[in-house]
Amino acid sequence: MKALSQVDWKSPNTYVFFGVQVIGVAWLLSLIWRGVAGSLSVENLLLSLFMVFFRYKIGMWFITVWRHRYFAHRSFRLRFEWMENVSAFISSADAQRGVCQWAAEHVWHHRYSDEPEDHHSCKQRGIPWCHWLWVVKEGSDRVVDWSLIPLLGRNMFLRWIENRQWIGIISGGGIFSLVGGLLSIGGYTSFIWNFIFSLCAYFFATTILWHGTFLINSAMHLIGTQRYSTGDESRNSLICAILTLGEGWHNNHHNAYPSLKCVREGRNTRVDRSQLYWQGETTFERCFDWSGISIWILIKLGIFKSL
């Protein structure tokens, strides 16, 4: 497969990326097996699933609100400057590279959406590549292009944490596993075994968080409806909006942040800048744009500011 030939097989991160997913799926299978066999109580089963669900939702919120709508698009402002650093550190626990690399990659995607220059386009490179293999690609485009995100480049803490993502990753996994171990979610008498069980659960939660995010790159350029003619394959999908706290209104989003081609051809529709943190446009869509709802609430509380 051509896509596999472009994977950076020399990097340890590639094997960590695949290893986490293998362990995560193995944990899920063991959970199902123990549940069926009756060696895991219903209480422990539900508690395990709740912790995975909680980790997924919190992680997705930091990806959609912070990585995407704040760091990549600056669709709202902060009342307190320290929040930028704290959110960047917490976001590093999502193990999706640094917020600056993530933001720069996303800005580039919008600039050349579904064009040959797009690093993760199903149209140009196929589904396996655009969904997940591009994350472990090789080449100079993995280096942060600070010219795409000049405001982030001025923050010295963001530059510092960019190459130290392991701090947030280890902290997030450690706290999750410690809580799981103390709650004995694995049903073992030994704290160590419950800790290991919880760590594997964290790997599974990270796996579904990764693929939930990757759905926007793949499914949202393949399946759904197009309200706007944006010159690319971006779509709107209620199902993806539910899974990703509102990111499924992707065609709306690409109209608000058009590609260079879209602008040149005059395809994009003017939008209200003060409403850019929303991806849903109709009342119905906004009911399922939970990231937008949370930003709206925080603006009303005076913690965030609209543009």
TAWOPE-V357315 format. One record per residue. PSI is psi as a letter, one per 30 degrees, with the letter a starting at -180 (none if undefined). OMEGA is omega in whole degrees, 0 to 359 (NA if undefined). NEAR is the number of other ideal C-beta (glycine too) atoms within 12 Angstrom. Layout:
psi=PSI omega=OMEGA near=NEAR
psi=PSI omega=OMEGA near=NEAR
This chain:
psi=k omega=182 near=12
psi=e omega=182 near=12
psi=e omega=181 near=23
psi=f omega=180 near=19
psi=f omega=180 near=14
psi=f omega=178 near=24
psi=k omega=180 near=26
psi=i omega=183 near=24
psi=f omega=179 near=17
psi=f omega=183 near=10
psi=k omega=176 near=17
psi=f omega=181 near=13
psi=e omega=179 near=24
psi=e omega=182 near=23
psi=e omega=174 near=17
psi=e omega=180 near=21
psi=e omega=180 near=32
psi=e omega=181 near=25
psi=e omega=178 near=20
psi=e omega=181 near=33
psi=e omega=178 near=29
psi=e omega=179 near=18
psi=e omega=180 near=27
psi=e omega=179 near=32
psi=e omega=178 near=22
psi=e omega=177 near=20
psi=e omega=180 near=34
psi=e omega=180 near=25
psi=e omega=178 near=16
psi=e omega=178 near=26
psi=e omega=178 near=31
psi=e omega=181 near=18
psi=e omega=181 near=15
psi=e omega=178 near=23
psi=e omega=179 near=21
psi=e omega=182 near=12
psi=f omega=179 near=13
psi=g omega=180 near=12
psi=f omega=176 near=17
psi=k omega=183 near=26
psi=l omega=179 near=18
psi=e omega=180 near=14
psi=e omega=179 near=16
psi=e omega=178 near=27
psi=e omega=181 near=28
psi=e omega=180 near=18
psi=e omega=178 near=27
psi=e omega=181 near=38
psi=e omega=179 near=26
psi=e omega=181 near=20
psi=e omega=177 near=36
psi=e omega=179 near=33
psi=e omega=180 near=20
psi=e omega=180 near=22
psi=e omega=179 near=37
psi=e omega=184 near=32
psi=e omega=178 near=26
psi=e omega=179 near=27
psi=e omega=180 near=39
psi=e omega=179 near=40
psi=e omega=179 near=34
psi=e omega=177 near=36
psi=e omega=186 near=42
psi=e omega=182 near=47
psi=e omega=187 near=44
psi=d omega=182 near=44
psi=e omega=187 near=41
psi=d omega=190 near=44
psi=f omega=177 near=39
psi=d omega=186 near=39
psi=e omega=182 near=43
psi=e omega=189 near=35
psi=f omega=181 near=35
psi=h omega=184 near=27
psi=f omega=173 near=34
psi=l omega=180 near=34
psi=l omega=181 near=26
psi=k omega=175 near=29
psi=e omega=181 near=16
psi=k omega=185 near=15
psi=e omega=182 near=16
psi=f omega=180 near=13
psi=f omega=180 near=25
psi=e omega=181 near=31
psi=e omega=181 near=25
psi=e omega=181 near=20
psi=e omega=178 near=34
psi=e omega=179 near=39
psi=e omega=180 near=29
psi=e omega=180 near=28
psi=f omega=180 near=44
psi=f omega=179 near=39
psi=f omega=180 near=35
psi=f omega=178 near=40
psi=h omega=176 near=38
psi=h omega=185 near=40
psi=l omega=183 near=37
psi=l omega=182 near=38
psi=f omega=181 near=42
psi=e omega=176 near=40
psi=e omega=180 near=36
psi=e omega=182 near=38
psi=e omega=180 near=39
psi=e omega=178 near=33
psi=e omega=182 near=35
psi=e omega=177 near=40
psi=e omega=178 near=33
psi=e omega=179 near=30
psi=e omega=179 near=38
psi=e omega=182 near=38
psi=e omega=184 near=28
psi=h omega=185 near=29
psi=k omega=179 near=41
psi=g omega=172 near=33
psi=l omega=180 near=24
psi=f omega=181 near=12
psi=f omega=182 near=19
psi=k omega=184 near=33
psi=f omega=180 near=35
psi=i omega=179 near=40
psi=k omega=176 near=31
psi=e omega=182 near=33
psi=e omega=185 near=23
psi=e omega=190 near=25
psi=g omega=177 near=29
psi=l omega=186 near=23
psi=e omega=182 near=25
psi=e omega=181 near=23
psi=e omega=187 near=29
psi=f omega=181 near=32
psi=e omega=185 near=27
psi=f omega=185 near=32
psi=f omega=180 near=31
psi=f omega=181 near=35
psi=e omega=181 near=37
psi=h omega=180 near=32
psi=l omega=173 near=29
psi=l omega=178 near=22
psi=l omega=184 near=13
psi=f omega=182 near=10
psi=g omega=174 near=22
psi=f omega=178 near=25
psi=k omega=181 near=20
psi=k omega=175 near=27
psi=j omega=186 near=22
psi=f omega=179 near=21
psi=f omega=179 near=15
psi=f omega=184 near=27
psi=i omega=186 near=31
psi=e omega=180 near=17
psi=e omega=179 near=22
psi=e omega=181 near=36
psi=f omega=180 near=22
psi=f omega=182 near=14
psi=j omega=184 near=27
psi=f omega=178 near=14
psi=e omega=179 near=24
psi=e omega=177 near=37
psi=e omega=182 near=21
psi=e omega=183 near=17
psi=f omega=183 near=32
psi=e omega=181 near=32
psi=g omega=180 near=16
psi=h omega=182 near=19
psi=f omega=182 near=30
psi=f omega=180 near=22
psi=e omega=179 near=21
psi=e omega=181 near=30
psi=e omega=180 near=31
psi=e omega=179 near=19
psi=e omega=180 near=23
psi=e omega=180 near=31
psi=e omega=180 near=35
psi=e omega=180 near=20
psi=e omega=179 near=23
psi=e omega=183 near=35
psi=e omega=178 near=31
psi=e omega=179 near=23
psi=e omega=179 near=26
psi=e omega=178 near=39
psi=e omega=180 near=30
psi=e omega=179 near=17
psi=f omega=180 near=25
psi=h omega=184 near=24
psi=f omega=179 near=39
psi=f omega=180 near=35
psi=g omega=179 near=29
psi=l omega=178 near=22
psi=f omega=181 near=10
psi=k omega=177 near=13
psi=e omega=182 near=20
psi=e omega=180 near=17
psi=e omega=177 near=19
psi=e omega=177 near=29
psi=e omega=180 near=27
psi=e omega=178 near=24
psi=e omega=180 near=37
psi=e omega=178 near=38
psi=e omega=177 near=33
psi=e omega=176 near=37
psi=e omega=178 near=44
psi=e omega=177 near=42
psi=e omega=179 near=36
psi=e omega=178 near=37
psi=e omega=177 near=41
psi=e omega=179 near=38
psi=e omega=181 near=33
psi=f omega=175 near=31
psi=e omega=176 near=39
psi=e omega=186 near=31
psi=f omega=173 near=30
psi=e omega=177 near=37
psi=e omega=183 near=40
psi=f omega=178 near=33
psi=e omega=182 near=35
psi=e omega=179 near=44
psi=e omega=186 near=44
psi=d omega=186 near=34
psi=e omega=183 near=30
psi=g omega=171 near=43
psi=g omega=180 near=37
psi=e omega=189 near=25
psi=k omega=177 near=23
psi=a omega=183 near=27
psi=l omega=178 near=21
psi=j omega=177 near=24
psi=e omega=184 near=24
psi=k omega=174 near=28
psi=j omega=187 near=20
psi=g omega=179 near=33
psi=g omega=176 near=27
psi=a omega=184 near=37
psi=g omega=182 near=31
psi=k omega=184 near=47
psi=l omega=171 near=35
psi=k omega=180 near=37
psi=k omega=177 near=34
psi=e omega=182 near=25
psi=e omega=179 near=21
psi=e omega=177 near=39
psi=e omega=179 near=42
psi=e omega=183 near=23
psi=f omega=188 near=27
psi=g omega=176 near=40
psi=g omega=174 near=36
psi=f omega=182 near=40
psi=f omega=182 near=48
psi=f omega=177 near=37
psi=i omega=193 near=43
psi=e omega=178 near=47
psi=e omega=175 near=40
psi=e omega=183 near=38
psi=e omega=180 near=49
psi=f omega=173 near=43
psi=e omega=180 near=32
psi=e omega=178 near=35
psi=i omega=188 near=35
psi=l omega=175 near=30
psi=l omega=178 near=33
psi=e omega=179 near=24
psi=e omega=180 near=24
psi=e omega=180 near=28
psi=e omega=181 near=21
psi=e omega=182 near=13
psi=f omega=178 near=14
psi=h omega=184 near=13
psi=e omega=188 near=23
psi=k omega=178 near=28
psi=k omega=180 near=20
psi=k omega=180 near=14
psi=l omega=178 near=22
psi=j omega=184 near=14
psi=e omega=181 near=17
psi=f omega=181 near=18
psi=g omega=186 near=24
psi=f omega=180 near=28
psi=f omega=174 near=40
psi=k omega=167 near=40
psi=e omega=172 near=45
psi=k omega=182 near=35
psi=e omega=178 near=28
psi=l omega=178 near=17
psi=e omega=179 near=11
psi=e omega=181 near=13
psi=e omega=182 near=30
psi=f omega=175 near=24
psi=f omega=180 near=18
psi=g omega=173 near=29
psi=i omega=188 near=37
psi=f omega=174 near=29
psi=e omega=177 near=40
psi=e omega=179 near=40
psi=e omega=181 near=26
psi=e omega=177 near=30
psi=e omega=179 near=39
psi=e omega=179 near=27
psi=e omega=181 near=17
psi=f omega=174 near=28
psi=e omega=179 near=25
psi=e omega=180 near=14
psi=f omega=178 near=12
psi=g omega=180 near=13
psi=e omega=171 near=20
psi=l omega=176 near=31
psi=k omega=175 near=23
psi=l omega=180 near=24
psi=none omega=NA near=22
